[in-house]
Amino acid sequence: MKIAEALELVEEKIQKACERSGRKREDIRLMGVSKFHPETDLVKAYNAGLRLFGESRVQEAASKIPGVISQCPDCEFHLIGSLQRNKVKTSLTLFECIQSVDREELVEELIKRSSAQNTSLKLLLELHTGEESKSGFQDLDALYKAVDLILPCKTLQIQGLMTMAPYTRDQGPIRNSFRALNKARNFLMQRYPEQNWSMLSMGMSNDYEIAIEEGSTLLRIGTAIFGAPSHA
Ligand SMILES: *Cc1c(COP(=O)(O)O)cnc(C)c1O
């Protein structure tokens, strides 16, 4: 299927899920997860109306982003994959937002580098909610500790939370995972009411309609838009 057609199909399903769950389409952002896909595919998606892209690896992103931005000036890139400390400096120049902030050591490096380079960066804190993926903060206490570290840092702006549900055909564990993220956000909103918690990044090709029903505000969709990556 062509990217423009695939995107249209995804858009239809998003709209239907919005209607089913009484949500407004404009309250949900759609990200195209473009890892393992060439620059030309991103440009095609951009020409079909997509503006937000997610990449998993810093090195791959660094080789693609400048070329894409030169053709698609108002597009935006987020990092959604695990970030090593020694790649934080490069990430600051590439991404508007790091969605995969998943451990204290990374938080410390982000604070240090963004302050030193005086570069502002948006962050989502990743919470571990499913059995399969290992990444993410393990519990609320770990999130609180991270927030307490980040809040005094003027260059970092927390915008919400991210999670990955288990990959399964069974809706139960997927819903539990999304509900756990929503619940964690409620606790954070109570504890840090001045803070912005608007972003709930959850929902991938396999489960985005469920994610909409469970309150997602940002969908990260790869395969359903770009097809299966050739070498993943
Ligand atoms: C790859 C990836 C996605 C997209 O997955 P699809 O199943 O291809 O839609 C979303 N989020 C994260 C964190 C990913 O690594």
Ligand as a Chemical Component Dictionary entry (heavy atoms), coordinates in Angstrom:
data_LIG
# 
_chem_comp.id                   LIG 
_chem_comp.type                 NON-POLYMER 
_chem_comp.pdbx_formal_charge   0 
_chem_comp.three_letter_code    LIG 
# 
loop_
_chem_comp_atom.comp_id 
_chem_comp_atom.atom_id 
_chem_comp_atom.alt_atom_id 
_chem_comp_atom.type_symbol 
_chem_comp_atom.charge 
_chem_comp_atom.model_Cartn_x 
_chem_comp_atom.model_Cartn_y 
_chem_comp_atom.model_Cartn_z 
_chem_comp_atom.pdbx_ordinal 
LIG C1 C1 C 0 8.691 0.939  16.815 1  
LIG C2 C2 C 0 7.975 1.672  17.871 2  
LIG C3 C3 C 0 6.660 2.133  17.671 3  
LIG C4 C4 C 0 5.846 1.833  16.410 4  
LIG O1 O1 O 0 5.555 0.478  16.334 5  
LIG P1 P1 P 0 4.563 -0.097 15.198 6  
LIG O2 O2 O 0 4.084 -1.374 15.778 7  
LIG O3 O3 O 0 5.397 -0.294 13.979 8  
LIG O4 O4 O 0 3.485 0.893  15.008 9  
LIG C5 C5 C 0 6.070 2.882  18.680 10 
LIG N1 N1 N 0 6.711 3.145  19.833 11 
LIG C6 C6 C 0 7.964 2.717  20.070 12 
LIG C7 C7 C 0 8.624 3.061  21.365 13 
LIG C8 C8 C 0 8.636 1.963  19.106 14 
LIG O5 O5 O 0 9.879 1.514  19.356 15 
# 
loop_
_chem_comp_bond.comp_id 
_chem_comp_bond.atom_id_1 
_chem_comp_bond.atom_id_2 
_chem_comp_bond.value_order 
_chem_comp_bond.pdbx_ordinal 
LIG C1 C2 SING 1  
LIG C2 C3 SING 2  
LIG C2 C8 DOUB 3  
LIG C3 C4 SING 4  
LIG C3 C5 DOUB 5  
LIG C4 O1 SING 6  
LIG O1 P1 SING 7  
LIG P1 O2 DOUB 8  
LIG P1 O3 SING 9  
LIG P1 O4 SING 10 
LIG C5 N1 SING 11 
LIG N1 C6 DOUB 12 
LIG C6 C7 SING 13 
LIG C6 C8 SING 14 
LIG C8 O5 SING 15 
# 
